[in-house]
Amino acid sequence: MARIDAFLKLGTDQGCSDIHFAVGIPPMLRMYGDLMPIKFRDLSQSELEGYLYEIVSKAQQDHLKKGLDLDFSYVSASGGRFRVNVFRKDTGIGATFRAIPTEVPTLDRLNLPPIIRKLCDNHQGMILVTGSTGTGKSTTLAAMIDHLNTTRKLNIVSLEDPIEFVHRSKQSQVIQRELNTHLPSFAEGVRAAMREDPDVILVGELRDADTIRWAMTAAETGHLVLGTLHTTGAVKTIDRMIDALPADEREQTKSFLSQSLLAVITQVLIKTPDQRGRKAICEIMVVTRAIAKLMMTDQTHQIPTQLQTGKDLGMQTLDMALLAAVQAKEIDPDDAYGYANDKKVLSRFVTDTEILPKLDLAPSG
């Protein structure tokens, strides 16, 4: 058994989401959003390298020695699965292990908005799941793939970096391919997938212009494309898609978005009231004729108004979703307050008044 497995087991037994290793400090656990150290000595460069070199190949060691980051998936001796990133920083080597549940999540278990299930029933177009790193995008996408796999007879091609949740084919065939193991790039993966008679293509990240072009082509030619972006809201997502391509492709990109983009789901993870878990809270934009027109006429700044009035279509702003979850006592109001765009809406629910802005009570004049 690799020595690092003991730390990984300790973390997963306690229900943590990530285990961090860095030179000069003890290993640390991410528990319900907070980082806490393990009672252990500070790690030295040689000690941490020794731990990591026990679980990587010779080629991966050579890659690290060149000062390059390394991404891979790892299965520990206890059977735990992890998404791993190894990197170098000013004080030496570091690594983050993201724990991947062995059981594929379902939409019901995640208690996601019902519109997400309905969106999965589309046969073509693009659905984007966005948010900052660590907000559960991969988990939501895995639940969407599981729903498709369970309810429809499809050929699903999933391009990931690295493979996280392992899907067993049910009603559908699920083909999972890993970046740098089975394909050189996401763009090449999408291009190849289109020759594999796919119904659904999942693109782990729309990270460059070539990938975005191929994903748009797939969505336009009769496929359902699911993808992620590291953006925090529908407006920023649309702007990122347009800005990612050269200026001479701007009109073509806006035309694609207005005709083939189905929805943007942006999520954050908010602590539950008992502080022992986190819940995904989603902003949801479903593309309507009105929103399509706003995209074509460069008026994306008006989209939030459409989200506020589109509740009957399953749309909601982040603030609307936060308020509803706080009122239902599903999330911690203090944590929710920090994520709100209009903080006045949630200020009356806050229990820790220290986080509220201080009023200026000084006399005027």
C-alpha positions, 0 to 999 in steps of 0.5 A: 500500500502506498504511504499516501493512501493512509492520509487519503483514507483518513480524509474520505472516512471523515467525508472530506472533499479534498486532501491537500499536500504541500511542502512546509505544512502538514496535510490538510482536509477540505471539510464542508468548504473549510480547510483544516490541518491533519495532526501530523508533522510539516512535510519536507520536499523529499518526503512529499516527493517520495509519497507521490512517486510511489503512485505515479509512473516513470513518465509522469515523474519525468513530466514533474521533474520538468516543472510541469503540472500533472493531472491524473486519476488515482485509485487507492488501496482502499478503493477510493477514487481521486482526481489528482493535480500535482504542481510546483510552487515557491516552496516546493511540490504540492498536490491536491486529491479530489475525492470522487464518490464511488456511486454516481449521483442522481438528479433526485439525490442532488435535489437539483431544480426539475428544469435540469431533468427536462433539459436532458430530454433535448435531442440536440443543442448545447447545455453549459454547466458553469461555476468556479473551481470546486462548485460541483460542476462535474457532479451535476454533469455526472447526474445528467449523464446518469439520467440519460443513461437510465432513461434513453437508448443513446450513444454517450461519449464523455471526454474528461480530464481526468475520468472521475465518476465511472458510468456503467452502461444501462439503457445507453452505451457510455464511452469515457475517454481521458485527456492525455490517455485516450486523446491529445486534446478536447478539440481532437476528442470532439472531432473524433467523437463526431465519427463515432455515431454519438447522440450525446457528447460531454466536453469536460471543459470548453477551454480554448477556441478550437474546442469551442468551435468543434463543440458548436459544430457538434451541437449544430449537427444534431447532437446534444452537447454538455460542457463546462466553463469556469464562469460565474453567471449566464451573462459572463458565460455568453460573453466568454463564448463570444470573446474566446473566438476571433473577432471575425467569428463574432457574428457566427458565434452569436448566431450559434448561441441564439439558435443552439444554446439551450441553457446555462446552469451556474452553481455555487455550493452553500453550507447546510444549516448544520454545517455538515454538508453543502448544497448546490444552488443554481442560477438557470437561464433557459434560452428563449426568443427574447434572450436569443434576441438580446444575445444577437443585439449585444444586450446581454446585460438585460438577461438578468431581468429575463431570468427574474421574469422567467420563473414559469420556464424554470429560470432563476437568478442566483439571488432568487435561488439563495433566498428560496433555499434560505427560507426553506432552511436548506442552507446556512443564511450567513454563508448564502449572504456571502454569495448574494449579488444583492446582499440586502435581500438576505441581510434580514436572515443573517445570524452573524451580524459581524458580516453585515456592513457597518452603518456610518453613524457619525454626525454629518456636517 
